[in-house]
Amino acid sequence: MAFEAVKTAFFHSPAYAVVGASKDQTKYGTKVLQWYKAREMDVTPVHPKESELEGITAVKSIEELSSPSTTSISIITPSKITLALLQKAKELNVPALWIQPGASDRDCIQFIKDNDMVDRVIYGGSCVLTEGDSFRTNHNTSRL
């Protein structure tokens, strides 16, 4: 199934980014960033104003990632921002995206379907905080 394939692709990336983290440690975006950091994964926060989050240097946009085409991205943003991120991710050939619960709407889902991104995007309620560890374990590679 495409859903399983995209999860596998997501965790085969050498680098990760989180869009939606902030200085507020109670927010889910920051909790997702902390999840990657706690697992010593190569993660970059993406924030339009902050230069660092959780002690990690941030970039202002996904275009500023060192290699967007080899970076899987977790998205925890309002749906209008998510839609713009999906458009940019398609343009940059981002290999996989994980839209966290509450970060998408019908327009985002329609964009994913209309642009043949179903095999590159995890959406629909799955959360890296609750499913990430089991999925990494079930689909372990030498890089993980």
C-alpha positions in Angstrom: 0.0 0.0 0.0 1.2 3.5 -0.7 0.9 4.5 2.9 3.4 1.9 4.1 5.8 2.8 1.2 5.8 6.5 2.1 6.5 5.8 5.7 9.5 3.6 4.6 10.7 6.4 2.3 10.3 8.9 5.0 12.6 7.1 7.4 15.2 6.3 4.7 16.2 10.0 4.3 19.6 11.0 5.6 18.2 14.3 7.0 14.9 15.6 8.4 13.3 19.0 8.9 10.5 20.3 11.1 8.3 23.1 10.0 6.2 24.5 12.8 8.5 24.3 15.8 8.8 27.4 18.0 10.3 28.6 21.3 7.1 27.3 23.0 8.0 23.9 24.3 4.3 23.0 24.9 3.5 23.2 21.2 3.5 20.1 19.1 5.9 21.4 16.5 8.5 21.8 19.2 7.7 18.4 20.6 8.3 16.9 17.2 11.6 18.7 16.9 12.6 17.3 20.3 11.6 13.8 19.2 14.1 13.9 16.3 16.8 15.5 18.6 16.3 12.8 21.3 16.9 10.1 18.7 20.1 11.9 17.5 18.6 12.2 14.0 20.0 14.9 11.6 17.2 17.5 12.0 16.9 21.1 11.0 14.1 23.4 12.3 12.5 25.7 9.7 11.2 29.0 11.2 10.8 32.3 9.4 12.1 34.4 12.3 14.1 32.2 14.7 17.8 31.5 14.0 17.8 28.5 16.4 15.4 26.3 18.2 16.2 23.7 20.9 19.9 24.5 20.4 19.8 23.6 16.7 20.5 26.2 13.9 17.3 26.9 12.0 16.7 28.0 8.4 14.0 30.4 7.3 12.4 28.2 4.6 12.7 24.8 3.2 14.5 26.3 0.2 17.4 27.0 2.6 17.8 23.4 3.6 21.2 22.1 2.6 19.6 19.4 0.4 15.8 19.6 0.2 15.8 16.6 -2.3 17.2 14.3 0.4 15.4 15.7 3.4 12.1 14.3 4.8 10.0 17.0 6.3 7.5 17.0 9.2 4.8 19.7 9.0 3.0 21.1 12.0 1.5 24.3 10.6 -1.9 25.8 9.9 -3.4 24.3 6.7 -2.9 27.5 4.6 0.8 27.3 5.3 0.8 23.6 4.8 -0.6 24.0 1.3 2.1 26.5 0.4 4.7 24.1 1.8 3.3 21.2 -0.2 3.6 23.3 -3.4 7.2 24.3 -2.6 8.1 20.7 -1.6 6.9 19.4 -4.9 9.0 22.1 -6.7 12.1 21.1 -4.6 11.5 17.4 -5.1 11.3 16.7 -1.4 11.3 12.9 -1.1 8.7 12.5 1.8 6.6 14.7 4.0 4.7 13.8 7.2 1.7 16.2 7.8 1.0 15.9 11.5 -2.7 15.8 12.7 -4.5 19.1 12.4 -2.0 20.6 9.9 -4.1 19.9 6.7 -7.5 20.5 5.3 -9.4 19.4 2.2 -7.4 21.7 0.0 -4.1 20.2 1.1 -5.4 16.6 0.5 -6.8 17.6 -2.9 -3.4 19.1 -3.8 -1.6 15.9 -2.7 -4.0 13.8 -4.9 -4.0 16.2 -7.9 -0.2 16.4 -7.9 0.6 12.7 -7.6 2.1 13.1 -4.2 0.2 10.3 -2.4 3.3 8.2 -2.4 5.4 11.0 -0.8 3.1 12.3 1.9 1.9 10.8 5.2 -1.4 12.5 6.2 -4.8 11.7 7.7 -4.1 11.4 11.4 -0.8 9.5 11.8 1.6 11.2 14.2 5.4 10.8 14.4 5.2 11.2 18.2 3.1 8.1 18.6 4.0 6.1 15.6 7.6 7.2 14.7 9.5 4.8 17.0 7.5 1.7 16.0 7.8 2.5 12.4 11.6 3.2 12.6 12.0 -0.1 14.3 9.8 -2.0 11.9 11.6 -0.5 8.9 15.1 -0.3 10.3 18.0 0.3 7.9 21.7 0.6 8.6 21.4 4.4 8.6 18.7 4.4 11.3 
